[in-house]
Amino acid sequence: MNNVEQPSAQVVPSEGEQGIRVVSTFQDITYLQRTEQGQYLLAEASRVLATSLDYLAGLESLVRLVVPVLADWCVVDMVAEDETVQRLAIAHADPAKEELARQLQNRYTVLRPQATHTIMK
């Protein structure tokens, strides 16, 4: 988020016939906006998670909530008991790119958690 400043200008008459002066001030409200955004996300995340008992549906909704506010991409994978990796949720700021992530998942091998290298097919 860019620093956002709230400008304020005040016209101050000068003595004599020299004209007037303008005094401008700026107040940086970035911290306030970030705090407000964080509180909004926390409240919305709580609401989203409380609306469904199905954890997969809640997770998918949560991922869609935080993208694009916190990231361009969000992918949630889980390692199952049989050590396979399961994709639980995916979101992108541009929904058309979600299909690209699915294609990449099918094209490349997902490594086991104990893997010591990152070799792909």
N, C-alpha and C positions, 0 to 999 in steps of 0.2 A: 504494500500500500504506500502510495506517495505521501510525503508530508503535505498536509493540507493546512493552509493558513486562512484565518478569518480576518480580512482587512477591515480597518476602521479608519475613517478620515474625518477630520474636524477642521473647519475653517476658523482661523483665528485672525481677527482684524488687527492690523498694524497701526501704530501711532503715526499720525501725519498722513500725507498723501502718497506714501510709497506703495500702497496696495495692500494686499492681504497675504497671509501665510497659510499654508495647509500643512497640518500635522497628521501623518499617517502612522498607524501602529498595526502590527501583525501579531496574532497569537497562534502558536503551533498547537493544534488539537489532535495530533497523530496519536498520542498516548490514550486520549479519551476515546477516540474512534476504535483503536485496537481493543481496549477494555470492553467497550460496548459490543463489538463484534464477537469477542470471546464469550461474553455472557449470553448473547443471542445463540451462538452455536451450542453452548452447554444446555440451554433451555430447550432448544429444538431437538438435540440428541436425546435428552431425557424423554421428551414427548414421543419421538419416533420409536424409541425402544419400548415404551410403555403401551404402544398401540397394538402390538402383536405378540402372541406367545410363541410364534414360530421364529426361532432365532435366525434362521437363514433369511427370512423376509425382513426382519429387523436389521440384520447386518447389511443387506443390500440397500435398504433405505438410508442407513447411516452413512454408507459409502457415498451414495448420491448426494447426501447433505453436505459432506465436507469437501467434495469436489464441485466446483473449482475454487472454493474459498481458501483451502489450505494447500492444495496441490493440483496439478494438471491430471495426474493419474492416481488411481488407488486400486491395488489388486490385493485381495486377501486369499492366501492359500493356507491349507491346513494339512499337517502330516497325520495320516490315519494310522490306526493300530497296525495295519499290514505294511507300513512305511511307504505307502503311495501318497503322492501329493494331490490333494483335491482343491480345485479352484472353487471358492465359496462366493466371492463377489468381485465385481470389476466395474469401474466407472472411469470415464474420461470427460474432461471439460467439453470436448466435442464428441457427442455420442456416436458419431459415425466411426470414430477411431476405436471404439470398443471391439468391433469385429476384427480389427487388426490384431489386437491383443489375443483374441481367441485363436486366430490363425497362427500366431507365434507360439502359443501354447501347444498346438497340435504339431507344429513343425519341429520344435526343439524338445529335447529330453529334459525333464525336470529332474534335478539331482536329488539323491537321497540326503537326508539331513547330516549323515556322517561322512559325506563325500569330502575329499581333500583337494579336489580340482574342479574346474568348470568346463570340461570338454562336452561339446554338444554334437549331435548327429550332423 
